[in-house]
Amino acid sequence: MIGIGMQGSGVLDASVRLPGAECVAACDLYDDRHMLANQIISGATGKTVATTRRYRDLLDNKEIDCVVVAVPDHWHKQIIVDACNAGKDVYCEKPMTHQVEEGFEIIEAARKNNRIVQVGSQRRSSITFAKAKELIEQGTIGEVNSVEAVLGRNSPCGSWVYVPPVDLSPENLDWETWLGDAPRRPFDPLRFARWRAFKDYGEGLSGDLFVHALTGIHYVMGVHAPPQRAQSAGGLFYWKDGREFPDVMSTLYDYPNLCVAVLMTQCTRREGVTRFLGTRGIIEIRDGGQMTVTRQDGQDDAPCYYDTSYPKKSRDAYEKSWHEKNDPKPGAAKPIEGETYIFPANYSELVDHLWDFFESVKTRQPSVEDAVFGNNTSIACHMANYSHFHNSAAVWDASRRRITA
Ligand SMILES: NC(=O)c1ccc[n+]([C@@H]2O[C@H](COP(=O)([O-])OP(=O)(O)OC[C@H]3O[C@@H](n4cnc5c(N)ncnc54)[C@H](O)[C@@H]3O)[C@@H](O)[C@H]2O)c1
């Protein structure tokens, strides 16, 4: 286990409880998290493991088959590439990259070393999104050419105003290594805790939250490439605490035959919902797992209002004939069917996602969310930020593997 912070602690706990998975070493630059790792591992298994500040110690350890990586985004690429080169499979947290070009390096490292790389955006293993995919492929809601994902938070914690651990200090944290390739700075506990809000380490709303929405959408819609174009609107309106990213961000994405809108805010609490809009209905997935299917027949439900332009005689004749043809016949009306699906109690898509990873490690079957998948969703996140910061549309140039205006 590499990185035992907010996410890593939960991922570690879930992993060590999976049959067949054993954690044999844990790494973090912050010594208190060595203690945390062993509290988690011993709580689940009664054992403790060796801990270190140096992730390369884990890569040198021949007993280790794979590493689970939950460090801030600016460290993902280096650790994934080093792990692949050391012959380890890797589960790395989302978004896969901090910069566009890193994605292709990761894909190459996984290919060259024949390693499993799985990105930790757990929606890819969600049974609800899998059901939505199945229903859409069966044509349940007709042709889907528009998807929208919305989410709103409205609290300090939901807006990354995390309080650094009280005893964090340069003595128990290797701050210089934590900075990675980012510019050198004096020890800063706020940056350590709130790294998402700073360009040197994170990507703001897009890398933190868009990526989950985009993972579900790419999976359900069978998207295997970055979006063709993105246009963002929004700004930093409320959380003026030194952060470098917008707190309201809405991005419209163009894909072949598909328009995706991702609308997020940190200024109003609003339930997270993903809506697949089809010619024969809507599939709506609520964060937390409930999914509803509402069908539409795609027909007029009243005489068309264009008839207001007819003289009365023609209008009456048209309306009479419309009702004769379309009104339900007595005794023969049927409701249009819809369905609701819910997660079973205690279901965890994170547990399923980790399970999928360890199964891939054992069976050598490709990961459900490999580096190519992770690269496509990461690029979509980078395009949202590119559009915002360049004040222009962001176009994906596939031949040059870069975003342009
Ligand atoms: N899948 C999800 O739902 C989800 C949720 C939250 C966070 N995340 C992702 O998880 C990752 C970690 O986020 P977090 O909120 O847990 O961050 P965090 O700051 O709470 O924890 C990161 C830990 O990594 C350690 N670390 C940093 N660089 C290191 C290095 N080179 N070697 C060893 N340890 C290192 C830090 O000391 C820290 O303890 C991010 O990529 C984030 O986007 C995913």
The ligand as an ORCA input file, in Angstrom:
! r2SCAN-3c Opt
* xyz 0 1
  N     -11.837      6.989     -5.717
  C     -12.297      7.901     -4.887
  O     -13.497      7.978     -4.607
  C     -11.339      8.865     -4.261
  C     -11.723      9.631     -3.153
  C     -10.773     10.482     -2.587
  C      -9.508     10.580     -3.119
  N      -9.177      9.829     -4.206
  C      -7.832      9.907     -4.802
  O      -6.935      9.278     -3.906
  C      -5.650      9.890     -3.994
  C      -5.221     10.325     -2.600
  O      -6.134     11.294     -2.141
  P      -6.312     11.554     -0.576
  O      -7.451     12.456     -0.414
  O      -6.308     10.261      0.162
  O      -4.948     12.334     -0.244
  P      -4.271     12.492      1.176
  O      -3.457     13.722      1.088
  O      -5.274     12.368      2.266
  O      -3.311     11.216      1.280
  C      -2.239     11.020      0.419
  C      -1.107     10.339      1.177
  O      -0.067     10.046      0.248
  C       1.170     10.292      0.873
  N       2.168     10.513     -0.163
  C       2.307     11.574     -0.988
  N       3.308     11.380     -1.849
  C       3.867     10.167     -1.539
  C       4.934      9.424     -2.054
  N       5.703      9.882     -3.046
  N       5.223      8.227     -1.491
  C       4.477      7.755     -0.451
  N       3.430      8.422      0.071
  C       3.116      9.614     -0.475
  C       0.920     11.502      1.742
  O       1.877     11.607      2.763
  C      -0.488     11.224      2.251
  O      -0.466     10.535      3.482
  C      -5.808     11.040     -4.978
  O      -5.384     10.645     -6.245
  C      -7.302     11.297     -4.984
  O      -7.757     11.874     -6.182
  C     -10.060      8.978     -4.764
*
